[in-house]
């Protein structure tokens, strides 16, 4: 199998952001798309709720902006929020033009809009309760039709390739090394421009709604290449994931609460009114902490989400996926409440970018959950994530096309050197370290944090990284080792960011610093090799 591949643009990641960008570029450039697993796996496919956009005459850009700023706990960058929301209607129109089958109202044929936590209007356009699958499958079909796009499934990006930029002191990104699961060899993928669209890092926690692929690969690779990251302490824990010993990472969409579902204690009492005026429709961080508080107070394993007071026909129409999935585990949501627990769901921080998705490294872009745009602040408002994917993918594509013709082809990179490593006969170390990492992150850097817990996590991650570095230096790489290495890097960034923030704000809640500081600041981490770069973007706000 050929181990060297060249294209105009390399897109690492095959979710909504990566495929939207690839599709926009395909008429003017050759594009290689790396997909860690099958192209239809990843967080986009499993997204249930919908996409927030200003589509109703009763709604407005100003209202959507205001709701996002409130949910973001004072840390959203208003320019990024406005940039995204102003483009929301066009983003939805583009998806409709591609053939996404959004749910319509009975009778008049208008699109059905639902409401979710933090929103003051019904503005969530959706495809029943499987919006991600509807969007992702449509984009996959469109991308597969394009002759200029080549999809490489089962390829795990390992490291970014950088080269000196002729005529300047800067470095530029010119590709990536990637492990092919098909031949177990590391391949070279070179391009004039590279885009990270690898998703978030919620797999760093023991309990998560995300698939196994959410291991923070893009964030870790960008950090190692010299890019700044910001606000990694803000990890969103979705309040309601299905609690069942045989259920793995199944999220119970927030749209249930948007359509009137109640959160209940084991004795059937409702409790959210004691924590927020909006009750079940409070922002996600409030709901997650409330559930966590009640579970710890009562010593129970889960709480309950109840929509059984709605008619069976209503539930079947609006939530067929949730209904069917719960039935697989013997839970009839038309008759009984759903056992739920919070779980890590979304990474609000990421690689620092501007409104074009440009990172600190020349010719390297980051879009989607991998990036830090300033949109989400200290807490992502429901259904703004898929919107961000589409808007910033389109913006990045426009920027790439505006400069692609002037970019010189990269020098051919050397093949991956594994002459001094051997095959490991101790892969059990990887699985043990993987489990240890996710457990101490859950225990020490979870929904509620303390200075002592973060100190313990700091000590543990240093020891773990030393073991991983030694293993990485001596043995042939595998997909599990690549993911473990990236998760350890992301865990360190999360711990460092959380230790830096001496307040409670949004998704970061500290028992030692329970009050919010009057001054809102981003937590921006700068890698030690950053001195080689010139700052391209600014995120002060």
C-alpha positions as CSV (number, residue, x, y, z in Angstrom):
1,X,0.0,0.0,0.0
2,X,1.2,3.5,-0.9
3,X,2.4,5.3,2.2
4,X,2.7,8.9,0.9
5,X,-0.4,10.9,0.0
6,X,-0.6,14.5,-1.3
7,X,-3.5,16.9,-1.6
8,X,-4.3,20.6,-1.6
9,X,-6.1,20.4,1.8
10,X,-5.9,17.7,4.5
11,X,-9.0,17.5,6.8
12,X,-8.4,15.5,9.9
13,X,-11.9,14.5,11.1
14,X,-15.1,13.4,9.4
15,X,-17.9,14.9,11.4
16,X,-20.2,17.8,10.5
17,X,-17.4,20.4,10.6
18,X,-14.9,18.5,8.5
19,X,-17.3,17.3,5.9
20,X,-18.9,20.7,5.5
21,X,-15.5,22.2,4.9
22,X,-14.5,19.5,2.5
23,X,-17.7,19.9,0.5
24,X,-17.2,23.7,0.2
25,X,-13.6,23.2,-1.0
26,X,-14.2,20.4,-3.5
27,X,-15.0,22.4,-6.6
28,X,-11.6,24.3,-6.3
29,X,-9.2,22.0,-4.5
30,X,-8.2,18.3,-3.9
31,X,-9.1,17.3,-0.4
32,X,-8.1,14.3,1.7
33,X,-10.3,13.5,4.7
34,X,-8.9,11.3,7.5
35,X,-11.5,9.4,9.5
36,X,-10.3,7.6,12.6
37,X,-13.0,4.9,12.2
38,X,-15.8,4.5,9.7
39,X,-16.9,7.8,8.4
40,X,-20.3,7.6,10.0
41,X,-18.9,7.2,13.5
42,X,-18.2,10.1,15.8
43,X,-20.1,12.6,17.9
44,X,-22.1,14.2,15.0
45,X,-23.8,11.0,14.2
46,X,-25.1,10.6,17.8
47,X,-26.2,14.2,18.3
48,X,-30.0,14.2,19.0
49,X,-31.3,17.6,19.9
50,X,-30.9,19.9,16.9
51,X,-29.4,23.2,15.7
52,X,-30.1,26.6,17.2
53,X,-30.9,29.3,14.6
54,X,-33.0,32.4,14.2
55,X,-35.7,31.1,11.9
56,X,-39.0,32.4,13.4
57,X,-40.3,36.0,12.9
58,X,-41.0,36.1,16.7
59,X,-37.3,35.5,17.3
60,X,-34.3,37.7,16.6
61,X,-30.5,37.7,16.3
62,X,-30.4,40.0,19.4
63,X,-32.4,37.5,21.5
64,X,-30.2,34.5,20.4
65,X,-27.1,36.5,21.1
66,X,-28.4,37.6,24.5
67,X,-29.3,34.0,25.5
68,X,-25.9,32.7,24.5
69,X,-24.1,35.5,26.4
70,X,-26.1,34.7,29.6
71,X,-25.5,30.9,29.3
72,X,-21.8,31.5,28.7
73,X,-21.3,33.0,32.2
74,X,-19.7,36.3,31.1
75,X,-16.9,34.6,29.1
76,X,-18.4,34.5,25.6
77,X,-16.7,36.7,23.0
78,X,-19.6,38.8,21.8
79,X,-18.1,39.3,18.4
80,X,-17.8,35.5,17.9
81,X,-21.4,35.0,19.2
82,X,-22.8,37.6,16.8
83,X,-20.6,36.3,13.9
84,X,-22.2,32.8,14.5
85,X,-25.8,33.8,15.1
86,X,-25.9,36.2,12.2
87,X,-25.0,33.3,9.9
88,X,-27.4,30.8,11.4
89,X,-30.2,31.2,9.0
90,X,-28.0,30.8,5.9
91,X,-26.3,27.8,7.5
92,X,-29.7,26.1,7.9
93,X,-30.8,27.0,4.4
94,X,-27.6,25.4,3.1
95,X,-28.3,22.2,5.0
96,X,-31.8,22.1,3.7
97,X,-30.5,22.7,0.1
98,X,-28.2,19.7,0.7
99,X,-31.2,17.5,1.5
100,X,-31.3,17.4,5.3
101,X,-34.8,16.2,6.2
102,X,-35.8,18.4,9.2
103,X,-39.1,17.7,11.0
104,X,-42.1,19.8,9.9
105,X,-45.3,20.8,11.7
106,X,-48.4,18.8,11.0
107,X,-50.7,20.5,8.6
108,X,-49.0,23.7,7.5
109,X,-45.6,22.2,6.5
110,X,-43.5,24.7,8.5
111,X,-40.4,23.4,10.2
112,X,-41.0,22.4,13.8
113,X,-38.9,24.4,16.2
114,X,-38.4,23.2,19.8
115,X,-36.9,24.9,22.8
116,X,-34.0,23.8,25.0
117,X,-32.3,25.0,28.2
118,X,-31.2,28.6,28.2
119,X,-33.2,29.6,25.1
120,X,-35.9,32.3,25.4
121,X,-37.6,31.2,22.1
122,X,-38.4,28.0,20.2
123,X,-35.4,28.1,17.8
124,X,-34.1,24.5,17.6
125,X,-34.6,23.0,14.2
126,X,-34.3,19.3,14.3
127,X,-34.9,15.9,12.6
128,X,-37.1,14.2,15.2
129,X,-34.5,13.2,17.9
130,X,-31.7,12.1,15.5
131,X,-30.6,15.4,14.0
132,X,-26.9,14.5,14.0
133,X,-27.6,11.4,12.0
134,X,-29.7,13.3,9.5
135,X,-27.1,16.0,9.0
136,X,-24.1,13.6,9.0
137,X,-25.6,11.0,6.6
138,X,-26.6,13.8,4.1
139,X,-23.1,15.3,4.2
140,X,-21.5,11.8,3.8
141,X,-23.6,11.2,0.7
142,X,-22.7,14.6,-0.8
143,X,-19.0,14.3,-0.1
144,X,-18.8,10.8,-1.6
145,X,-20.2,12.3,-4.8
146,X,-17.3,14.7,-5.2
147,X,-14.3,13.3,-7.3
148,X,-11.9,15.8,-5.7
149,X,-12.5,14.4,-2.2
150,X,-10.8,11.2,-1.0
151,X,-11.9,9.7,2.3
152,X,-9.4,7.6,4.2
153,X,-11.3,5.6,6.8
154,X,-9.6,3.9,9.8
155,X,-6.6,6.3,9.8
156,X,-5.6,7.8,13.2
157,X,-3.7,11.1,13.0
158,X,-0.5,10.9,15.0
159,X,1.5,14.1,14.8
160,X,1.3,17.3,12.7
161,X,4.1,18.0,10.2
162,X,5.7,21.4,10.2
163,X,8.3,23.0,8.0
164,X,10.1,26.3,7.8
165,X,8.2,28.9,5.8
166,X,10.4,30.3,3.0
167,X,11.1,33.9,3.4
168,X,10.0,34.2,7.1
169,X,10.9,33.0,10.6
170,X,7.5,31.3,11.0
171,X,6.7,27.6,10.8
172,X,3.9,26.3,8.6
173,X,1.9,23.2,8.9
174,X,2.3,20.9,5.9
175,X,0.5,17.7,6.8
176,X,0.3,14.9,9.3
177,X,1.6,11.4,10.1
178,X,-1.3,8.9,10.4
179,X,-1.5,5.3,11.4
180,X,-3.5,3.2,9.0
181,X,-5.5,0.5,10.9
182,X,-5.7,-1.4,7.6
183,X,-2.0,-2.2,7.3
184,X,-0.7,-1.1,10.7
185,X,1.7,1.3,9.1
186,X,2.3,5.1,9.6
187,X,1.5,7.0,6.4
188,X,2.5,10.5,5.4
189,X,-0.3,12.9,4.4
190,X,1.0,16.2,3.0
191,X,-1.0,19.3,2.0
192,X,-0.7,23.0,1.5
193,X,-3.3,23.5,4.2
194,X,-4.3,21.3,7.2
195,X,-7.6,21.5,9.1
196,X,-8.3,19.9,12.5
197,X,-11.9,18.8,12.9
198,X,-11.4,16.0,15.3
199,X,-14.0,16.8,17.9
200,X,-13.7,17.1,21.6
201,X,-12.0,15.3,24.5
202,X,-14.8,14.0,26.7
203,X,-13.4,10.5,26.7
204,X,-10.9,11.8,29.3
205,X,-13.8,11.2,31.8
206,X,-15.0,7.8,33.0
207,X,-18.7,8.6,32.2
208,X,-19.4,10.3,28.9
209,X,-22.0,10.6,26.3
210,X,-19.4,10.6,23.6
211,X,-18.1,7.7,21.4
212,X,-14.6,6.3,22.0
213,X,-13.1,8.5,19.3
214,X,-13.5,11.7,21.4
215,X,-9.9,11.6,22.7
216,X,-8.9,15.2,22.1
217,X,-6.5,14.3,19.2
218,X,-6.6,17.6,17.4
219,X,-6.2,19.6,20.6
220,X,-3.2,17.5,21.7
221,X,-1.5,17.6,18.2
222,X,-2.0,21.4,17.9
223,X,-0.5,21.9,21.4
224,X,2.5,19.8,20.6
225,X,3.0,21.8,17.4
226,X,3.0,25.1,19.3
227,X,-0.6,26.4,19.3
228,X,-2.2,28.0,22.2
229,X,-5.3,26.4,23.8
230,X,-7.9,28.2,26.0
231,X,-10.6,27.5,28.6
232,X,-10.0,23.8,28.9
233,X,-11.4,23.8,32.4
234,X,-14.9,24.2,31.0
235,X,-16.1,20.7,30.3
236,X,-19.8,20.4,29.9
237,X,-21.5,17.5,31.6
238,X,-24.8,16.7,30.0
239,X,-27.3,16.3,32.8
240,X,-29.2,13.3,31.5
241,X,-27.5,10.2,30.2
242,X,-29.2,6.8,30.4
243,X,-28.2,5.0,33.6
244,X,-28.2,1.2,32.9
245,X,-25.5,-1.4,33.3
246,X,-25.7,-2.4,29.7
247,X,-26.2,1.1,28.1
248,X,-23.0,2.7,26.8
249,X,-22.8,6.4,26.3
250,X,-26.5,6.9,25.4
251,X,-27.6,10.5,25.8
252,X,-31.2,11.4,26.7
253,X,-31.7,14.6,24.6
254,X,-32.4,17.9,26.3
255,X,-35.4,18.3,24.0
256,X,-37.4,16.0,26.3
257,X,-37.1,18.7,29.0
258,X,-37.9,21.3,26.2
259,X,-41.1,19.5,25.6
260,X,-42.1,19.3,29.2
261,X,-40.3,16.3,30.8
262,X,-39.8,16.6,34.6
263,X,-36.7,15.7,36.7
264,X,-37.7,13.7,39.7
265,X,-36.0,12.3,42.8
266,X,-36.4,8.5,43.6
267,X,-39.5,9.3,45.6
268,X,-41.1,11.0,42.6
269,X,-40.6,14.6,43.8
270,X,-39.6,17.4,41.4
271,X,-36.6,19.4,42.6
272,X,-35.2,21.7,39.9
273,X,-37.4,24.7,41.1
274,X,-35.1,24.8,44.2
275,X,-32.1,25.5,42.1
276,X,-33.2,27.8,39.3
277,X,-36.3,29.9,38.3
278,X,-36.4,28.1,34.9
279,X,-36.6,24.7,36.6
280,X,-35.9,21.9,34.2
281,X,-35.1,24.4,31.5
282,X,-32.2,25.9,33.4
283,X,-28.7,26.0,31.7
284,X,-27.0,22.6,31.5
285,X,-24.3,23.4,34.2
286,X,-27.0,24.3,36.7
287,X,-29.0,21.1,36.0
288,X,-25.9,18.9,36.1
289,X,-24.8,20.3,39.4
290,X,-28.3,20.0,40.8
291,X,-28.5,16.3,39.9
292,X,-25.0,15.7,41.2
293,X,-25.9,17.5,44.5
294,X,-29.1,15.5,44.9
295,X,-27.4,12.2,44.1
296,X,-24.7,12.8,46.7
297,X,-27.2,14.2,49.3
298,X,-29.4,11.1,49.0
299,X,-26.6,8.6,48.3
300,X,-28.5,7.3,45.2
301,X,-27.0,6.0,41.9
302,X,-29.3,8.0,39.6
303,X,-32.3,10.3,39.4
304,X,-35.2,10.2,36.9
305,X,-36.5,12.0,33.9
306,X,-40.2,11.7,33.4
307,X,-42.2,12.4,30.2
308,X,-44.9,9.8,30.8
309,X,-47.5,12.5,31.4
310,X,-47.4,13.2,27.6
311,X,-49.4,11.1,25.3
312,X,-47.8,8.0,23.8
313,X,-48.5,9.4,20.3
314,X,-46.6,12.6,21.1
315,X,-43.7,10.7,22.5
316,X,-43.5,8.3,19.5
317,X,-43.6,11.3,17.1
318,X,-41.0,13.5,18.8
319,X,-38.7,11.0,20.4
320,X,-38.7,7.7,18.5
321,X,-34.9,7.1,19.0
322,X,-35.0,7.6,22.7
323,X,-38.2,5.5,23.0
324,X,-36.8,2.6,21.0
325,X,-33.4,2.7,22.7
326,X,-34.9,2.7,26.2
327,X,-37.2,-0.2,25.2
328,X,-34.1,-2.2,24.4
329,X,-33.3,-2.0,28.1
330,X,-36.9,-2.7,29.3
331,X,-37.8,0.9,30.0
332,X,-41.1,2.1,28.5
333,X,-40.8,5.9,28.6
334,X,-44.6,6.3,27.9
335,X,-45.3,4.6,31.2
336,X,-42.3,5.1,33.5
337,X,-39.5,7.6,34.2
338,X,-36.0,7.2,32.7
339,X,-33.0,6.6,35.1
340,X,-30.4,9.3,34.3
341,X,-27.0,10.5,35.5
342,X,-24.7,13.4,34.3
343,X,-21.9,12.5,31.9
344,X,-19.1,14.4,30.2
345,X,-20.5,15.7,27.0
346,X,-18.8,18.7,25.4
347,X,-15.4,20.4,25.5
348,X,-16.0,24.2,25.5
349,X,-12.3,25.1,25.3
350,X,-9.8,24.1,22.6
351,X,-7.3,25.4,20.1
352,X,-7.3,29.2,19.8
353,X,-8.6,30.4,16.5
354,X,-10.0,33.5,14.8
355,X,-13.3,33.8,12.9
356,X,-11.7,32.1,10.0
357,X,-10.7,29.1,12.0
358,X,-7.0,30.1,11.7
359,X,-4.7,28.9,14.5
360,X,-1.4,30.3,15.6
361,X,0.5,28.0,13.2
362,X,0.5,29.1,9.6
363,X,-1.8,27.0,7.3
364,X,-3.3,25.2,10.2
365,X,-7.0,25.6,10.9
366,X,-9.2,24.2,13.6
367,X,-13.0,24.0,13.5
368,X,-15.9,22.5,15.5
369,X,-15.4,21.2,19.0
370,X,-11.6,21.1,18.6
371,X,-11.5,24.8,18.4
372,X,-11.9,27.7,20.9
373,X,-13.8,30.4,19.0
374,X,-15.1,32.3,22.0
375,X,-18.7,31.3,21.2
376,X,-19.4,29.1,24.2
377,X,-17.7,31.0,27.0
378,X,-18.0,29.1,30.4
379,X,-20.9,27.0,29.3
380,X,-22.2,26.0,25.8
381,X,-25.8,26.8,25.3
382,X,-27.8,23.8,23.9
383,X,-27.7,23.2,20.1
384,X,-25.2,26.0,19.4
385,X,-22.5,23.3,18.7
386,X,-23.7,22.0,15.3
387,X,-24.4,25.6,14.3
388,X,-20.7,26.4,15.1
389,X,-19.6,23.5,13.1
390,X,-21.4,24.6,9.9
391,X,-20.7,28.4,10.3
392,X,-17.0,28.1,11.0
393,X,-16.5,25.3,8.4
394,X,-17.9,27.7,5.8
395,X,-15.9,30.6,7.0
396,X,-12.6,28.5,7.1
397,X,-13.3,27.2,3.6
398,X,-13.7,30.7,2.2
399,X,-10.5,31.8,3.8
400,X,-8.5,28.8,2.6
401,X,-9.7,29.3,-1.0
402,X,-8.8,33.0,-0.9
403,X,-5.1,32.1,-0.2
404,X,-4.6,28.6,-1.5
405,X,-3.3,29.6,-4.9
406,X,-0.5,31.6,-3.3
407,X,0.7,28.8,-1.1
408,X,3.8,26.9,-2.2
409,X,3.7,23.1,-2.2
410,X,5.4,21.6,0.8
411,X,8.7,19.9,0.7
412,X,8.4,16.1,0.8
413,X,8.6,14.9,4.4
414,X,10.6,12.0,5.6
415,X,8.7,8.8,6.3
416,X,7.9,7.9,9.9
417,X,11.0,6.5,11.7
418,X,10.3,3.4,13.7
419,X,13.7,1.8,13.3
420,X,14.5,2.0,17.1
421,X,11.2,0.6,18.4
422,X,9.9,-2.9,18.9
423,X,6.5,-4.5,19.1
424,X,5.1,-4.5,22.6
425,X,4.1,-7.5,24.5
426,X,2.7,-5.4,27.4
427,X,-0.4,-3.8,25.9
428,X,-2.1,-4.4,29.2
429,X,-0.3,-1.2,30.4
430,X,-2.2,0.9,27.9
431,X,-5.6,-0.4,29.1
432,X,-4.6,0.1,32.8
433,X,-3.4,3.6,32.2
434,X,-6.4,4.4,30.1
435,X,-8.7,3.3,33.0
436,X,-6.7,5.1,35.7
437,X,-6.6,8.3,33.8
438,X,-10.4,8.4,33.2
439,X,-11.2,7.4,36.8
440,X,-9.0,10.1,38.5
441,X,-10.3,12.8,36.1
442,X,-13.9,11.8,37.1
443,X,-13.1,11.8,40.8
444,X,-10.8,14.9,41.0
445,X,-11.6,17.1,38.0
446,X,-15.4,16.4,37.6
447,X,-18.5,18.5,38.1
448,X,-17.4,19.8,41.5
449,X,-13.7,20.5,42.2
450,X,-11.5,21.5,45.1
451,X,-7.9,22.6,45.4
452,X,-6.9,19.4,47.0
453,X,-8.5,17.2,44.3
454,X,-6.7,19.2,41.6
455,X,-3.4,18.8,43.4
456,X,-4.0,15.0,43.5
457,X,-4.8,15.1,39.8
458,X,-1.7,17.1,39.0
459,X,0.5,14.5,40.8
460,X,-1.2,11.6,39.1
461,X,-1.0,13.0,35.6
462,X,2.7,13.7,35.9
463,X,3.4,10.1,36.8
464,X,1.1,8.8,34.1
465,X,2.7,11.0,31.4
466,X,6.1,9.8,32.4
467,X,5.0,6.1,31.9
468,X,3.3,6.9,28.6
469,X,6.3,8.8,27.2
470,X,8.6,5.9,28.1
471,X,6.2,3.4,26.4
472,X,5.8,5.7,23.3
473,X,9.6,6.0,22.9
474,X,10.3,2.2,23.0
475,X,7.3,0.5,21.3
476,X,5.6,0.7,18.0
477,X,2.6,3.0,18.0
478,X,-0.9,1.6,18.0
479,X,-4.3,3.4,17.9
480,X,-4.8,2.8,21.6
481,X,-1.4,4.3,22.4
482,X,-2.0,7.3,20.2
483,X,-5.3,8.0,21.9
484,X,-3.9,7.4,25.4
485,X,-1.1,9.8,24.7
486,X,-3.5,12.5,23.5
487,X,-5.9,12.0,26.4
488,X,-3.0,12.4,28.9
489,X,-2.0,15.7,27.2
490,X,-5.6,17.0,27.2
491,X,-6.0,15.9,30.9
492,X,-2.9,17.9,31.8
493,X,-4.3,21.0,30.0
494,X,-7.7,20.6,31.8
495,X,-6.0,20.2,35.2
496,X,-3.7,23.2,34.6
497,X,-6.6,25.4,33.4
498,X,-8.8,24.4,36.4
499,X,-6.0,25.0,38.9
500,X,-5.5,28.5,37.4
501,X,-9.1,29.6,37.8
502,X,-9.7,30.9,41.3
503,X,-13.4,31.3,41.1
504,X,-16.6,29.4,40.2
505,X,-18.0,30.3,36.8
506,X,-20.2,28.3,34.4
507,X,-19.0,24.7,34.1
508,X,-16.1,25.2,36.5
509,X,-17.3,25.0,40.1
510,X,-14.9,25.0,43.0
511,X,-15.8,24.5,46.6
512,X,-12.8,26.5,47.6
513,X,-13.7,29.5,45.4
514,X,-17.6,29.3,45.2
515,X,-18.0,33.0,44.1
516,X,-17.7,34.4,40.7
517,X,-14.9,36.9,40.1
518,X,-16.0,40.4,39.0
519,X,-13.4,40.2,36.2
520,X,-14.0,37.7,33.4
521,X,-10.8,36.3,31.9
522,X,-10.1,33.4,29.5
523,X,-7.5,30.8,30.6
524,X,-5.0,30.8,27.8
525,X,-2.2,28.3,27.9
526,X,0.9,28.9,25.9
527,X,3.2,25.9,25.0
528,X,6.9,26.2,25.7
529,X,7.8,26.0,22.0
530,X,5.5,29.0,21.2
531,X,8.5,31.3,21.0
532,X,9.1,30.0,17.5
533,X,5.7,31.4,16.4
534,X,4.3,34.8,15.8
535,X,0.8,35.3,17.3
536,X,-1.7,35.3,14.5
537,X,-5.0,35.6,16.5
538,X,-6.1,37.4,19.6
539,X,-8.8,36.2,22.0
540,X,-8.7,38.9,24.7
541,X,-12.2,39.7,25.5
